[in-house]
Amino acid sequence: MIRFTASVPVLRVADVERCMTWYREILGFSVDPSPDVAPHEFCILRRDDAELMLRRTRTPTARTPASHDWDVYLRLEGGELTALLDHARARTPLVRGPEVMPAGQVEFELEDPEGHRICVAEVLADVTGFPHSVD
């Protein structure tokens, strides 16, 4: 019987090194670039059970500021969203949030250096102090 074990987003980027540094510093991912020295063609990013991949492209994907589509949605658990939010917002602008969504999770969004939209979410026991989404 075939059993799929993971689905891993692959983000195409012009500068693997710049992006892997951002994911390490902002979201705490470990990095495993290939080749080991720059210029890197590829990188596996890992944190806990989450994995992302960066792949260098010579023709960057056109990103528009008007686009509100997520490229990656990261679900957290353990009650650490606020700590990650504070860490991230001290280092990079938030694109949206934080806000409590209709399903109860708190979400915030960031953009990596190449414009990929990353949404981070967690269901928190106490959402006091977080505004509620108007959607």
Buried (B, 14 or more C-beta within 10 A) or exposed (E): EEEEEEEEBEBBBBBBBBBBBBBBEBBEBEBBBEEEEEEBEBBBBBBEEBBBBBEBBEEEEEBEEEEEEBBBEBBBEEEEBBEBBEBBBEEBEBBEBBBBBEEEBBBBBBBBBBBBBBBBBBBBEEBEEBEEBEE
